[in-house]
Amino acid sequence: MRSPSTFTFIDLFAGLGGFHLAASRLGGRCEFASEINTTLQATYERNFGLKPAGDIRRVDASEIPPHDLLCAGFPCQPFSKAGAQEGLQDGDRGQVFFEVLRVIDKHHPNFVLFENVANFVRHDKGNTYQRIRNELETRGYTVDYRQYSPHQFGIPQIRERIYMVGSRNGLKGFRWPDVPDHPPLLSLRNLLSKNLCHFKPLSPSVIRCIDAWQKIIEAVPPAAPLPSFPIWAMEFGATYPFHYDSLWACPLAELSASRGPFGCSLAGMTRKKILSLLPSYATYKKNSFPDWKRAFIRQNRAFYAQHREVLDPVLGPLKEFPPSLQKLEWNCQGEPRDLWQYVLQFRASGLRVKRATTAPSLVAMTTTQIPIIGWQRRYMTARECARLQSMGDLPHLPDGGAAFKALGNAVNVDVANAILSRLLADTVV
């Protein structure tokens, strides 16, 4: 038997090395790592002195050293609500879990720790999780999972993730980390760098877009609350029908007689032209028009009808932007209506506005999705985003946009560390 201070581990789908940091802080020694992205391989080697192998599917399991603990943040996209949710049927990414099983079958590590998106346990009505659990249990592991977010550990980011543990020694003595029912109020401001010399400023077009929305929310009478539902400005003045299962089934005459975004005329146009002018969320060839979309459309049209006189004069600047920027999520009910005092983020769902208590959940971000510090009129830096993943002391990060994408895929170090400290609390056999 060995104490936790001398245990060994491997790091599969290693990314920036979140599991490596979590385990090494407990005294673990990494025997092997695998990461398919060559940029992240180079960064990992600079940080830890160990170059990860590439595609795990091309690694002979016998070439991997024996180890006590197997960590894997296998690709989350097959299970994410933001993706196609093909799960284990995803031809490339979903199947890699079986590569993990191949390594387990060769080395039989005493412990495993996996991390994935919150939707993982609900995917395919729970069948995906159950299959993975069954595969581990048939190999002698006792398995359990828990959902955690960094904000429960004092980190100003709400990012729900599933953590699954497995032990060949049973989990009778294992206790998940305790977190408060009501976490203390956090502040993103405490995490931001002071006296920054190098940061990415906002482009003139981004500033214009935020200012356009600022004029809109200022125009709404103070006594009237801003909507808690997403504001879809494309529905202001629109009358196109949405009671059909699909607009492709709507008679052309009815479409032509209606109005499109911001009240634009659709008369005399072909169906193809009309549908090209309507919001993309309204024109998918689906068998049914989702009830939640109908509800948002109905709510936005009612909001516009109530405030049309004050909204019409200020809508002009917003019309120059693409539809994805004509949506806003106001998550600051009861707070002053000053967008520049909050944390902002452009997402597929629109411009999201949050209080400065927590940062937006880091995802595999494009450069346009990097959180914006409104009161400083700049984007968050890669180093600040690294602190949100408890990686602030990582010596090296990838350059440019690659850093933000990697951080969006990363495992939060403090959360993983807290779980591992419990899992390895007694001994590593």
Secondary structure, DSSP 4 states (H G I P E B T S, - for coil): -B-GGG-EEEEES-TTTHHHHHHHTTT-EEEEEE-S-HHHHHHHHHHHS-PPBS-GGGS-GGGSPP-SEEEE----TTT-TTS---GGGSTTTGGGHHHHHHHHHHH--SEEEEEEEGGGGTGGGGHHHHHHHHHHHTTT-EEEEEEE-GGGGT-SB---EEEEEEETT-STT--PPP--SSPPP--GGGGSPSS-SS--BPPHHHHHHHHHHHHHHHHS-TTSPPPSSPEEGGGTT------SS-GGGS-HHHHHTSB-GGG-B-TT--HHHHHHHS-GGG----SS--HHHHHHHHHHHHHHHHHHHHHGGG-GGGGGS-GGGSEEEE--TTS-S-GGGSEEEEETTEEEEE-TTSBPPP-S--GGGS-EEGGGTEEPPHHHHHHHTT-TT-S---STHHHHHHHHHPPPHHHHHHHHHHHTSS-B-
